[in-house]
């Protein structure tokens, strides 16, 4: 899209910027996360537990308001009506996801009033065995956002059909333990199967060439709209934080994903006054260490690098050793926070300096925001560069 075409599209009211426009530009079909599938299966199973009938298809509401419908692949009332099971086949769209085609099951059992919603890992869903993840050791590997989605849908079904909302949800995935061997779960200490993941419910397909091209078009659109400040974000959560901090409009947002290098190299040739890089602490630690592709298959968090940063931040040998032996980047961050070492700020500064090195003197000021999995800011680096303060 040329700048003239972008301007005309904007005048016509078309979506020309942000995550939605980037996805439209790639021509790739999005899919659904394991968390969305588990939520749909839970909704169908609990509805059947209260009414005796499984809704098929079953419709859920995702965190951003989308309302997809899912066909049931299996359904069963169990234990003379004391439990119900529903299953959804995961469709990852055009993303090369190892869980594409997996059968995600939710078995819902009624609990005594006041019990709340409890989660259990069924066959094929992992259990957390090491610290450093957003779940406690011993918990089923069902991440916080999918848990919240399931709780909300259980409450909605209970309100609709006169239930108490007190249930146990057992999530299982057929052949999940085998699928997990192709993921980082065993190395992270998540044993027995895959994790139930997702922050938006939607799988965004990352064809490298298509997504990099969409990043370039995003920069073109922002420049055509007269934006002088854009944000390259690794995902939906960091995008929300960038908007909250800087008040940026949608057409100034670039869904960078793992392609930090693509953003920096294109902006080097097509500069804007200011670039904010926003993302998860672990991903941005890779950028700080010199990696421009942040995908887990192509770069990993370097604990020795983080340990050296901790030393520069005033940490001693004992802290550096603990950071080196940490299970995840998040655990390394928490270890440093407990000792008063600002590892998040150090990573943000390192990521900013690496970005400036790639920009090679282009007239762009860069600042960096690091967040944790909950979207809490854990590190900042103020603008620096030819246009920085």
NORRAMO-V631240 format. One line per field, one symbol per residue. ss: DSSP state (~ for helix, > for strand, _ for the rest). psi: psi as a letter, one per 20 degrees, with the letter a starting at -180 (. if undefined). A space follows every 10 residues. Layout:
ss = ???
psi = ???
This chain:
ss = __~~~~~~~~ ~______~~~ ~~~~~~____ >>_~~~~~~~ ~~~~~~~~~~ ~______>>_ ________>> ___>>>>>~~ ~_>>>>>>>_ __________ __>>>>>>>> ______>>>> >__>>_>>__ _________> _>_~~~~~~~ ~~~~~~~~~~ ~_____>>>> >>>__~~~~~ ____~~~~_> >_>>_>____ _>>____~~~ ~~~~~~~~~~ ~~~~____>> >>>__~~~~~ ~~~~~~___~ ~~>>>___>~ ~~~~~~~~~_ ___>>>>>>> ~~~~~~~~__ __>_______ __~~~~~~~~ ~~____~~~~ ~~~~____~~ ~~~~~~~~__ __~~~~~~~~ ~~~~~~~~~_ ____>>>>>> >_____>>>> >>>>_____
psi = prhgggghgg hijqoiragg hgghhhjqpr aqrhggghgg hgggghghhh iippporppr prhjiqmqpp qphqqppqll jirqpqqppp ojcjpmpijp iqooqppppq rqpihbpqqq oapiprppiq rirjqqpiqq morgghgggg ghhghggghh jkrhjoqpoo pqopkhhghh ijajghhiko qiarqorphi ipoppmpggg hhhhgghggg gghhjjpior poqiahghgg ghghgikqrh jjppnhcimg hggghhhhhm qrhppppprq ggghhgghjj piojqhiiqr pohhghhhgh ghjjqahggg ghghjqhrhg ggghghghjj pmhghhgghg gghgghghhl jqmppprppp rahijppiqq prpqahjr.
